[in-house]
Structures are given as structure tokens and as C-alpha cells.
Amino acid sequence: MSLRDVPLRLLSGEPTTLSDLVGDRAVLLVNVASKCGLTPQYSGLVELQKSYGSRGFGVVGVPCNQFMGQEPGTAEEIAQFCATTYGVDFPLLEKTDVNGDSRHELYRTLVEFADADGNAGDIQWNFEKFLIDRDGKVAGRFRPTVTPEAPELVSAIEAVL
């Protein structure tokens, strides 16, 4: 099964897939959290969506509460925080486990891909990013400290557009 066809749920609980959310656009999938030191990365993600959206790119946020409980809110609280604090207008999925025995099917596949240093495996922290090309293949894995503005991420996005 393609990554684009893995069953997902929106923050509202509605069933979806990456294909439904972004069509054939390239997508940056990011596990996010509202109460993390990296939460300001939302601003950069919004800017990426604005800058590259018309060129066939989209961002999808995946709230996750597995890292020191930094995404404790309800779906409504998460949606309100993201919209009012950062102007998030890209899709957000329901809270999802990205590690452990209850790891979501999507992340079971994603963690097999290595980052720029050749390291695969568990998600390290909030705001780990996966760039998925138009064909549904992982084109890059970027660890949490790689900001949305980082040259290596921006050039990887431009390469898949």
C-alpha cells in the first residue's frame, strides 16, 4: 500500500488519506505539539505552505502526545491553538502515536527511512519531518531541530516540485 493510501483521521475525526488531503502534491508530514520548545516551528510550516502551496506542495500536521505530554489538549483545543496562535491553515490529523507498540501504520513505514546522517528508527521528538514526493515515496527525513527554513529542507522541497 502506498503511503498516500494509508487510512488516517483528521483532527475532527473524519476519515481521510494523504491522497484525499493533498492529491498528487508533495507533502511535508510533521508530528507536532502545542507545548514544546519547538512549537514556534509552526510559523515556518505555515510559511512553507504559503510559499510552495501553489507549486504542488502541502504540509500536514500530526499532533502527538508521546514526548513528555506536550500535546495534552483535546482536538478542539489543538485546532483553536494552532489557528489563533500561528494561523495554521494546513490539515491536522488526530492525535497519533508515532512510536511504540501502538505506533500508527503510517509511522511504521516512515521510521524505516534514514535521515541525512543515515539513521533510521524511532521518531526522536516533536517536529520530526518527512518529505513525501508526488509518487508517495519518502524523499527526505529531517530531525526536529531542522527548522522549516533550513536550507537543506527548502532545497529538498524544491527538488520534489
URTA-V397122 format. One record per pair of residues at least 6 apart in sequence whose C-alpha atoms are under 8 Angstrom apart, sorted by the first residue. I is the first residue (numbers start at 0). GAP is how many residues later the second one is. D is the distance in Angstrom with one decimal. If there is no record, write none. Layout:
# URTA-V397122
I & GAP & D
I & GAP & D
This chain:
# URTA-V397122
1 & 134 & 6.3
2 & 15 & 7.4
2 & 103 & 6.7
2 & 106 & 8.0
2 & 133 & 5.7
2 & 134 & 7.3
3 & 13 & 6.1
3 & 14 & 4.6
3 & 15 & 5.0
3 & 132 & 5.7
4 & 12 & 5.5
4 & 13 & 6.5
4 & 14 & 6.4
5 & 11 & 5.9
5 & 12 & 7.4
5 & 99 & 7.3
5 & 100 & 6.3
6 & 8 & 7.0
6 & 9 & 6.1
6 & 10 & 5.3
7 & 7 & 5.8
7 & 8 & 5.1
7 & 9 & 5.3
7 & 10 & 7.7
7 & 85 & 7.3
8 & 6 & 4.4
8 & 7 & 5.5
8 & 8 & 7.6
8 & 84 & 5.7
8 & 85 & 5.7
9 & 6 & 6.7
9 & 81 & 7.4
9 & 82 & 6.0
9 & 83 & 4.0
9 & 84 & 5.2
10 & 64 & 5.7
10 & 68 & 7.6
10 & 81 & 5.6
10 & 82 & 4.5
10 & 83 & 3.9
10 & 84 & 7.1
11 & 63 & 6.8
11 & 81 & 7.9
11 & 82 & 7.1
12 & 81 & 6.6
20 & 70 & 7.4
21 & 35 & 7.9
21 & 36 & 6.4
23 & 32 & 7.7
23 & 110 & 5.2
23 & 111 & 7.3
24 & 31 & 4.6
24 & 32 & 5.1
24 & 33 & 6.6
24 & 108 & 7.3
24 & 109 & 5.2
25 & 30 & 6.2
25 & 31 & 4.7
25 & 32 & 6.3
25 & 105 & 7.3
25 & 106 & 5.6
25 & 107 & 4.5
25 & 108 & 4.7
25 & 110 & 7.9
25 & 131 & 8.0
25 & 134 & 6.8
25 & 135 & 7.0
26 & 30 & 5.6
26 & 31 & 4.7
26 & 32 & 5.5
26 & 33 & 7.0
26 & 104 & 5.8
26 & 105 & 5.2
26 & 106 & 6.6
26 & 107 & 7.8
27 & 29 & 7.9
27 & 30 & 6.4
27 & 31 & 4.8
27 & 32 & 6.2
27 & 101 & 6.5
27 & 102 & 5.6
27 & 103 & 4.5
27 & 104 & 6.3
28 & 30 & 6.1
28 & 31 & 5.0
28 & 32 & 6.1
28 & 33 & 7.2
28 & 100 & 5.7
28 & 101 & 5.2
28 & 102 & 6.4
28 & 103 & 7.6
29 & 29 & 7.6
29 & 30 & 6.4
29 & 31 & 5.0
29 & 32 & 5.8
29 & 97 & 5.5
29 & 98 & 5.7
29 & 99 & 4.6
29 & 100 & 6.5
30 & 30 & 5.9
30 & 31 & 4.4
30 & 32 & 5.6
30 & 33 & 6.1
30 & 67 & 7.9
30 & 95 & 5.7
30 & 96 & 5.1
30 & 97 & 5.9
30 & 98 & 7.0
31 & 7 & 7.4
31 & 29 & 6.0
31 & 30 & 5.6
31 & 31 & 4.7
31 & 32 & 6.1
31 & 39 & 7.9
31 & 94 & 5.4
31 & 95 & 5.1
31 & 96 & 8.0
32 & 6 & 6.3
32 & 30 & 5.6
32 & 31 & 6.2
32 & 32 & 7.0
32 & 37 & 5.7
32 & 38 & 4.8
32 & 93 & 6.2
32 & 94 & 7.5
33 & 36 & 6.4
33 & 37 & 5.4
33 & 44 & 7.1
33 & 47 & 7.5
33 & 48 & 7.7
34 & 35 & 4.8
34 & 36 & 6.2
35 & 34 & 5.7
35 & 90 & 7.5
37 & 88 & 7.3
37 & 89 & 7.0
37 & 106 & 7.8
37 & 107 & 7.9
38 & 88 & 7.9
40 & 86 & 7.7
40 & 106 & 6.5
40 & 107 & 6.7
41 & 40 & 7.9
41 & 44 & 6.3
41 & 46 & 7.3
42 & 43 & 5.8
42 & 44 & 7.9
42 & 45 & 8.0
43 & 103 & 7.4
43 & 104 & 5.1
43 & 105 & 6.3
44 & 14 & 7.0
44 & 103 & 5.8
45 & 40 & 7.7
45 & 41 & 7.3
45 & 42 & 6.0
45 & 43 & 7.3
45 & 44 & 7.5
47 & 11 & 7.8
47 & 100 & 7.1
48 & 8 & 7.0
48 & 9 & 5.7
48 & 10 & 6.1
48 & 41 & 7.4
51 & 6 & 7.5
54 & 106 & 6.7
55 & 105 & 6.4
56 & 104 & 7.2
57 & 32 & 7.4
58 & 31 & 5.9
58 & 32 & 7.2
59 & 30 & 6.1
59 & 31 & 5.2
59 & 32 & 5.8
59 & 33 & 7.4
60 & 29 & 7.4
60 & 30 & 6.3
60 & 31 & 4.6
60 & 32 & 6.2
61 & 30 & 5.8
61 & 31 & 5.1
61 & 32 & 6.8
61 & 33 & 6.5
61 & 34 & 6.5
62 & 8 & 6.7
62 & 29 & 7.2
62 & 30 & 6.7
62 & 31 & 6.5
62 & 32 & 4.7
62 & 33 & 6.2
63 & 6 & 7.9
63 & 7 & 6.0
63 & 31 & 5.2
63 & 32 & 5.2
63 & 33 & 6.1
63 & 34 & 7.2
63 & 62 & 7.5
64 & 6 & 4.5
64 & 7 & 6.2
64 & 30 & 7.1
64 & 31 & 7.6
64 & 32 & 7.5
65 & 31 & 6.7
65 & 32 & 7.7
65 & 33 & 7.7
66 & 58 & 6.3
66 & 59 & 6.9
70 & 7 & 7.9
74 & 19 & 7.1
74 & 20 & 7.8
78 & 13 & 7.9
81 & 6 & 5.4
82 & 6 & 6.9
95 & 7 & 7.7
95 & 8 & 6.6
96 & 6 & 4.8
96 & 7 & 5.8
97 & 6 & 6.0
97 & 9 & 5.6
97 & 10 & 7.9
97 & 24 & 7.8
97 & 25 & 6.7
98 & 8 & 7.6
98 & 23 & 6.0
98 & 24 & 6.5
109 & 20 & 7.6
109 & 28 & 7.6
110 & 9 & 5.9
110 & 10 & 4.9
110 & 11 & 5.8
110 & 12 & 6.8
111 & 8 & 5.6
111 & 9 & 6.0
112 & 6 & 7.9
112 & 7 & 5.3
112 & 8 & 7.5
112 & 25 & 7.4
112 & 28 & 7.0
113 & 6 & 4.0
113 & 7 & 7.5
113 & 26 & 8.0
113 & 27 & 6.5
114 & 25 & 6.8
114 & 26 & 4.7
114 & 27 & 6.0
114 & 28 & 7.2
115 & 24 & 7.8
115 & 25 & 7.1
115 & 26 & 7.4
123 & 19 & 7.3
123 & 20 & 7.4
124 & 19 & 6.2
125 & 18 & 6.2
126 & 16 & 7.4
126 & 17 & 4.7
126 & 18 & 7.8
127 & 13 & 7.6
127 & 14 & 5.9
127 & 15 & 4.8
127 & 16 & 4.3
127 & 17 & 7.9
128 & 12 & 5.8
128 & 13 & 4.9
128 & 14 & 6.4
128 & 15 & 7.0
129 & 8 & 6.8
129 & 9 & 7.5
129 & 10 & 5.7
129 & 11 & 4.6
129 & 12 & 6.3
130 & 7 & 5.8
130 & 8 & 5.3
130 & 9 & 5.0
130 & 10 & 6.4
130 & 25 & 7.9
130 & 26 & 7.3
131 & 6 & 4.4
131 & 7 & 5.4
131 & 8 & 7.2
132 & 6 & 5.9
132 & 27 & 5.8
133 & 26 & 7.4
138 & 17 & 7.6
138 & 21 & 7.7
139 & 16 & 7.2
141 & 11 & 7.4
145 & 7 & 7.5
146 & 6 & 7.8
147 & 6 & 7.3
